[in-house]
Amino acid sequence: MSGYVTSWRLALRLARRDLLKHRARAIIALVMVTLPVLAVVTADILIQTTTVSTSEGISRRLGTDATAELEATSAPIQQGGDPLTSWGSTGAELPHAATLADVERVIGHRASVPAPQRSEVLAETSHGREVVVAHQVDAAAPLARGLYRLESGRWPTSTDEVVVNQAVRDRGVDDTLTVVGHNGATTAYTIVGMFRDATTRSTETVLGLPGAFPASSAASLGEAGPAWLVDGAPITWSQVQQLNAIGVLVTDRYLATHAGDYPDPNAVDRGVDNTTVQIAALIIVMALIEVVLLAGPAFAVGARKQQRSLALLVASGGTPTQSRRVILAGGVLLGVSSAVVGVVAGIGAAWLLQPLVQRFSGDWLGPFDVPWPHLAAVAAFGLVSALVACLVPAWIASRQNVVAVLAGRRGDAKPVRAFPVLGVVLFAIGVLMAVAGAHGRGDLLVAWSAVVCVLGMVLLVPVVVGLVARLAGRLPLPVRFAARDAVRHRTRTTPAVAAVAATVAGVVALGISTSSDAKQNRETYQPRLLMGDAVVTSMNDYSFDAGTTSPVDWDRVEALVRESAPRASLTPVVGSEQAGPGAGWVDVEFMAPGASTDDDWIGPGSSGSALGTDILISDGALPRQLEASVPTAGLADALGAGRAVVFTSDRTRTALDKVEVQVQKSDDQGTVTDQHSATVPATLVYVDPNLAVPARAVLPSAVAERVGLHPETVALAVGGPHLSKAQEKDLDAALQDLSSPAGIYVERGYQAPAADAILKWVLAALGAILMLGGTLTATFLALSDARPDLATLAAVGAAPRTRRGVGAAYTFVVGFVGAVLGMLVGFVPGIAVTYPLTANSGATCGVSGCTELGAGPFIEIPWLMIAVVVVGLPILTALVVALLTRSRLPMVSRLT
């Protein structure tokens, strides 16, 4: 045992001296391992800080002085220790919600105060009418202390006073807040101060005393019921069960922070999620491979610089194992250093980034949280990365020819011939895995195929570099020198080329998948109107206050459109009466005459109305909005003859000349108030089931009246000249400000989200950073390692610019060869994943069965991005190296 420790002590001492002697090389390796550790530590700390645990957030829910919050519901419930994460109704009903007296019979008399009631109100701001969150609570009560913080002014003392947060002030509200209530009635509140909610930061919030906001102007955020904050001793588990039985939800400070100590009746044991484990393993493996490949060249050069020392060690009686330990000891020292530096720097970076993260979070962050067990695991990852990166150089160093090294010749062992064969086998296995994943075996199989392909590619890199060296035989001296130097120093070149290839493979694979997904979205997009046309529809279906539903003032809407687009052509769209909250519901079905089952309904495979209704009414001219998706020839004559026009995706139905129209009207509670049924003459028109039709039918006014549908204006069609985006934005703001708001939709075709393009070029940028890091590191090490050869060239008359040319050529060889290999590897998972990702875009089902929408797969190769990464970046990097590399070396004797 003492000999083993002594051997490692010697190895560590030699490694330390070598690292101090060659600081530049050591710093490169240190940076390559430290950066991933730093990034992961920073992200982990920020995520933990953003995530507010129960113990950290309980005071935000109960304040600083209250023991518990009790909320009455309409049914018996079952809950865990923390109802925020576990509670559910038993399905029974109670005659009435529990009162405070009912609660006190269980827990005894305690000091109490009504808990905050959270709702939404419609408030007038300088930007129009906006939804604002309203809290009703006596914030000055002792038990409410800690829920809110007064920042200026005072708390409300009457129901006509409120305080607001900074977000409301930012919307242009000054001294008075006007709330819009039932039927447009308004109530003005005096703002007496500003406050800050303990949880939310950016949500517009107003606070008033209980009863300040009328129920008719508030829409509850949940099932509203009486709730109280109470003090006193913690509520026991038996009391919680008694309260649950009478429909009271209990949030107790002690129980919530010790929820794991109490039974959870709603818990479901799902076991370990295999998919999550695989994804985590995949991320770790890919990160480990990338870090190892990036740091590998530095360890390879370090091992070469120690060749003579290791040869002397073996010649003095040392063993190959001891030679390996010297190289591995360097990995241990760098791994420990990178882990420590990465963790410390990550903590500092997270502390500095915390205010920036807070700006993008709508809630207040938790306390700065350093998860030491997580950081220990990340530090261990850094150590393992450094050790794995030096395994191959250590193994090669232990097999070197000692006599050749001591004689001044290169002592590299011959490459193992089985490695290229193994590389081909692994690459073939990866391709088979990708094919299997593409044919329905799972996206994770495709992801793992990328790992296998990358490993196979790493084993093939020496063969490819050797082939490049042979092809460079007739090229200029700098290129020929760089290519052959890359072959001579395979242990340095292989990880550098492989690191570039692994990076490019990931960029290409993700680029293909995102581009293909965008192509699917683009080609399966279904226009709702003719290109450039617009339509204004009522927003009563989405009205904030269901009790305020009222007809849209279409004359006022037309006037607003005329103001924004004076030359636009306007056409009212007539259809059946509006249905929505407060106005009841109208259900219209078209059946084959004499049909007895719901399977005989008639309609298009897919409908997506942008016109406010899918039942249009016309006695002649067909609304031009239908021309985007249905054949309209001859349909005006049919309407003029009193025939209903019904669209169907079943060709067999087009032979019918009559349909049965069934209309059923019901109120908001679902009670049927009226129903009609009539068989009418009809013309049935076939439409492609893959197209979303803006209407299911167009009825003559006589047919509509016969079945109880009353014609009315449901929308305003806006034709050319088409609205600009600026006009659309201004008009939409004006329409939103109406007493019965309306909205506008402009058909502009498929609009690719900006996030898609940003994601694609962010991938290219990340790939560029890693490629630059890998190639520049390898080039620096190569120029350092080749100083004896370059000094010899200078001595025999080579021009000073030769060294600069060699550096640029070596950079291009590493970057271009790695990029080409990475592109080929990236095509495998990239194309494979498009099959499960884009094979089908959905299905529509009708009387004739189900029809797939867009068979796919949709494959698109982002050639521009690939060209930039594969060709542009290697050339750019080579030019940078050519400009920054010194042409002349110091005049010294022959370097050894």
Secondary structure, DSSP 8 states (H G I E B T S, - for coil): -HHHHHHHHHHHHHHHHHHHHTHHHHHHHHHHHHHHHHHHHHHHHHHHHHS--HHHHHHHHHTTT-SEEEEE-SS-EEE-SSTTT-EEE-S---SS---HHHHHHHH----EEE--EEEEEEEEETTEEEEEEEEES-TTSGGGBTTEEEEEE----STTEEEE-HHHHTTT--SEEEEE-GGG-EEEEEEEEEEEESSBSSS-EEEE-TT-S-GGG-EESS----EEEE-SS---HHHHHHHHHTTEEEEEHHHHHTGGGS--TT-------HHHHHHHHHHHHHHHHHHHHHHHHHHHHHHHHTHHHHHHHHHTT--HHHHHHHHHHHHHHHHHHHHHHHHHHHHHHHHHHHHHHHHT-SB---S----HHHHHHHHHHHHHHHHHHTHHHHHHHHTS-HHHHHTTS-------THHHHHHHHHHHHHHHHHHHIIIII-HHHHHHHHHHHHHHHHHHHHHHHHHHHHHGGGS-HHHHHHHHHHHHTHHHHHHHHHHHHHHHHHHHHHHHHHHHHHHHHHHT---SSSTT-EEEEE-GGG-SSGGG-----HHHHHHHHHHH-TT--EEEEEES---BTTTBEEEEEEE-TT--SGGGB---SEE--SSS-SEEE-SS---GGGGGTS--TTHHHHHHTT-EEEEES-GGGGG-SEEEEEEEEE-TT--EEEEEEEEEEEEEEE--TTSEES-SEEE-HHHHHHTT---EEEEEEE-SS---HHHHHHHHHHHHTSSS-EEEEE-------HHHHHHHHHHHHHHHHHHHHHHHHHHHHHHHHTHHHHHHHHHTT--THHHHHHHHHHHHHHHHHHHHHHHHHHHHHHHHHHHHHHS---EEEETTEEEES---------HHHHHIIIIIHHHHHHHHHHHHS-S-----S---
